[in-house]
Amino acid sequence: MVAKSKSVSSGGAGYDYALGKDQAEIIDKNGIVADNGKELQEEFAIYQDKNHRCKNNNVNLIVAPHPDDAKKLTQDDWKRLSDDFMKKMKLDKHQYVTVKHIPNKDPNRQHLHIYCNRIDKNGKAYNDKFISKKAQRIGEEIAQDRGWRVAKDIQIGKDVLAKENLLEVRKRIYNVHNDIMINGKPKDFNEYSKMMNSKGIEIIPTITKQGKIQGFRVNYQGYDLKATQVHRNMSLNRTGLKTIAPKLSRLNTIKPMTNALDIGLKGVNIATNIAKEEAKEIIKKGIGLSR
């Protein structure tokens, strides 16, 4: 079995993603009634508003038994797996929802997505230090208790989960992008960048040798992606945002001035040499006349 966990700034987009993917089924809800991402965030906000210092106030978890073990599980087994995992993680008193996935392309690779409020009812944030390693260790313990295969036997499982985490991150970034483009209405690329940065999403422009912005990258929660890797509608051309070429640095400004000065000095030297030659000719002629 493979288990992964990570603290993130929002769980609503992930919840919507989970519900809209392949065969999705809600297995359990703890302390909430939310049926979509917007409702989930609203319910989580009741406790999250008690702790404004915590930025990554959601915990996303994925639990995936080996396909040979997963295909034997009943609905009650999946529910018990969710309960046991959250108790061992000491998150069972927090708000959360568990969604089971059955991928259409490979029905044997069933797994759980769990979206949890990191903030408890008292406004205290769950300690997320080494949370991914903790989730993996607990996943292995549960697998061993049940006689299932553990993570070290399933490299492909890790690859699947990493891919799903990336899809979730892309969905989150694109949702923020859409909200800013529709509601924020940035007047240019610089304003757009500031708005995205305020949401915790760093925008890094790609600049040509000529000093023009030809595109941009997105840095979010450890993922460094081209804008078009997030979504094709995030290309610079499709956004329609005006770009302003970055200002020349002092060094770049001084260099042309220095070159111009050099050229000017060379011109003076040339003019001086010409004047000297002309003076010599005049002197020669003057000497001739005096004779």
Order of alpha helices (4+ residues) and beta strands (2+ residues): beta-alpha-beta-alpha-beta-alpha-alpha-beta-beta-alpha-alpha-alpha-beta-beta-beta-alpha-alpha-alpha
